[in-house]
Amino acid sequence: MAAMFLTMALTFAVAGGLFASALSRNAARDMDTRLRSIALDLLAGLSFEPDGTAVLNRIPERSEFDDRFSGWYWQIKVVDEIIARSRSLLLDELPASRSNEPLVTPEGIALRTAIVDREFTNPSRLVTVQVSAPQSDVDEGVTNELKLLGAGLTILLLALIAVTGWLLLRGLSPLRAIQKDLGDMISGDSDRLQATGYRELDGMVGLINSLVEQGRQKAATHRDAASKLAHALKTPLALIAARTDLSGATPDPDIQSSVAIMRSHIEHNLNRTRLAGAHSGLSVRISVEPVVRDLMFAFAHSYHDRQIAQTIEISAGTTFLGDKDDLVELLGNLLDNAHRFASTRVSVDAENDSNGLLVTIRDDGPGLNDPRLRPSKDNLEKSTNQQGLGIAIAQEIVSAYDGTLTFAPNDAAGGLAVTVRLPGFIPE
Amino acid sequence: MRILVVEDDKRLGPEIVAVLRRAGYAVDLSSSGEEAAFLGETEPYDAIVLDLGLPDRDGLTVLTQWRAKSVVTPVLVLTARDRFADLVAGFRSGADDYLKKPFQIDELVVRLAALIRRSQRSPAGVTNFGSLAFDTTTGAISLDGLPLALTSLEARILRYLVQKQGSLVSRIELADHIYERDTDRGLNSLEVVISRIRRKIGNNKIVAVRGEGYRLERNPEK
């Protein structure tokens, strides 16, 4: 916008220059015409007596012709003899010049001059009338006109900039609204673009909404298909597990192990599908406290016999930017392990800091010797260890969000402190 | 103890029923949500094993309906839905425990026993009543420290009476908790089974109260 306004200002400056040049030429031409008119008047008032005496019936009334060095001069020459001159010339003579360019007097005054010749008869004689005016009079007039023109052009330019700016701001307002809506969608405060009220743009808004919705639906379809496949496999697996357990006094360990590996494969790949689906849509801002309270409620029932004491400390308004299922699965796996290994208590602290979400889950279990910390993510697919699987799934979710998962001794009570840090900034 | 198993899979359902019967429970099997909803409301089950993926009605809907109608029977949810969101939804709907498929069959039996024990506020481990002892985890019954050889029906009756700790149990109540849905509930046959139990544990341990029912004696007169 600044470049456009600069171009407008330059255009006005060039136009002003052209106007000034034309004005200057016109003013010089006007002055020359006036001087010629005065010369013709002088000639019209000149006559000769029969004895050859020249009679000047009228002289120009302009007072400047009486002031010495005023630059306003006239003289009448017959052949080479001056027969009459203005008072301002006193005894001087105007230098002869038929050029369009101003001539300069010995006093340094630039003069515009007009020269008119006429042949008088009986007897025949050539009369030359020369009239001059100071070039400064022309220049002053041009300068005054230019000041007026400059002021007018400046006012016009400012008005034009103001009107153009207003029109641009008004014209761009729906695009700014779309930009804000997109920001809201990315930050999770909205799930679609709002109509702008401009028919030309609302078509585009509708197409963008459709595109986003298609992405969401595709992600949901993929998740749904993966879930259905997993569920379809789990019931037959349950049957195999049940038959294996009942087939004899000693269950076949190979079949039991195979069932556990198949279950690991299903859960691991189902989780990956869910994560892949989560990143095909836009993030949503999720309130963390209800998610934690729901999970703690569920684990209080799941581990009812253990009578684990639970503590929740979550700062008001703590949120997570992402997919709710991912947050539930992440915290679910970590809290499940914490309850599984805790002796008497599990606590959850959560807050938002400048980097995003910070969650710490503490228990008073075996701490860093905890078997839940094995196996590593690398051998996840071969794992039959549900505890290790839970941590590996949590690690995958955290990695997908460019977050970190750290384990440390829980100083207060022994046990383990698991810290999850998930970025929660709104991308530029 | 009488259990309702709600599972639509034609192979897994009977498998679970067989396992629970071997563990000493009277078990009814239902493969439809609608039928299960009705049975849960009308039959006095001691616990329900509920699969969520039913063909005609979602298991959580059935569970919510039971709780809305004040059915307090403990429910163990058995499901292939393995997300923690499903776990939360299950407990929020009124489930008492949750087991993901595939599962170890022993774990199902143990968790079901714990669920029933919890609902009856019995302590974990062995419940004693006089010279009788009932292991609430394994379901085994012993007399003077020696295991009793009981048929399935005899074991159900004795367990129920031990858990009632000497309270009077009507014949109808006893029949409701030991017979499966399609079993002939002739009260005479109940009398026959109780007679067989008496022969195994001593004649005077189970007292018949005329017109009212049965009661277990802690220290019967010899």
Interface residues (C-beta under 8 A of the other chain):
Chain A: S227 A230 H231 A232 K234 T235 L237 A238 L239 I240 A241 A242 R243 D245 L246 V259 R263 E267 L270 D294 L295 F297 A298 H301 S302 H304 D305 K324 D325 V328 E329 L331 G332 N333 D336
Chain B: D9 R11 L12 E15 I16 A18 V19 G53 A80 R81 D82 R83 F84 A85 L87 V88 G90 F91 R92 A95 D96 D97 Y98 K100 K101 P102 F103 Q104 I105 D106 A114 R118 A124
